[in-house]
Amino acid sequence: MIPPSAQPPRTNTPPLGQSPQLGLKSNPPHIHEKPHKTSKKPPPAREELLKMTETVVTEYLNSKNIDDAVNGVREMKAPKHFLPEMLSKIIVVSLDRSDEDKEHASTLIHTLRTEGLVTGDNFMQAFLNVLDQCPKIEVDVPLVKSYLAQFAALALISELVSVSELAHPLENGTHFPLFLLCLQQTAKLTDKEWLTDLFQQSKVNMQKMLPEIDQNKDRMLEILEGKGLSFLFPLLKLEKDLLLQIKADPSPQAIYKWIKDNISPKLHTDKGFVNILMTR
């Protein structure tokens, strides 16, 4: 047996057939590479968004393809603060086009709300934005306020906004007679009884919607009659007509006949109507 001192020294020479490791460890640690940060694409600039909106609306009014228009708006990825301006652009682009196109533009706005892309508040801001631009727009589109009233009427009918929401920024005769024009347009597009119920439920004070100098009952009725809107206040008109009848012939028989011929049976038991009879 060879004594340990006589054994050859151990070396790191690999066994026959293996290549040397050149100082590397057999299992080197795994190197974790940091993922590259993806830079978030900024939203389009305002001018670009306005151009995109105009393109979407123009193509929609030409093709009448509502799905393409909604998808076009969705793909714009417009920031929330831009939405009122986008709706303003939709309205303005349609102003010098046909009534049918204006109605289609209104349908687009309503559909965008249904899809959750815009809100009623966005529409009201857009409505007021266009109203502020009216002096400039009127040069090319003299009937701009009448057209705006059409948009407001369709917004009321589609429940995009309420009567009180529409009325609030127009109180004390602001932009008078725009509020009355909105109601006129609504009356043309729907049933008068439906509009009367809608208006009465809103609790809007009609006198407050007039210029300060006209804020009294008699003047209000006179203005409403001139605009064809006195049907909104059936008892007020009834009271005026009844007074005229009493002056002409105060006999109970004549008054009874007049009521039978002129007053809807639905009002005969109305507290307001009974009160008018009792105080005359």
Buried (B, 14 or more C-beta within 10 A) or exposed (E): EEEEEEEEEEEEEEEEEEEEEEEEEEEEEEEEEEEEEEEEEEEBEEEEBBEBBBEBBEBBBEEEEBEEBBEBBEEBEBEEEBBBBBBBBBBBBBBEBEEEBBBBBBBBBBBBBEEEBBBBEBBBBBBBBBBEBBEEBEEEBEEBBBBBBBBBBBBBBBEBBBBEBBBEBBEEBEBBBBBBBBBBBBBEBBEBEEBBEBBEEBEBEBEBBBEEEBBEEEBBBEBBBEBEBBBBBBBBBBBBEBEEBBEEEEEEEEBEEBBEEEBEEEBEEBEEBEEBEEEE
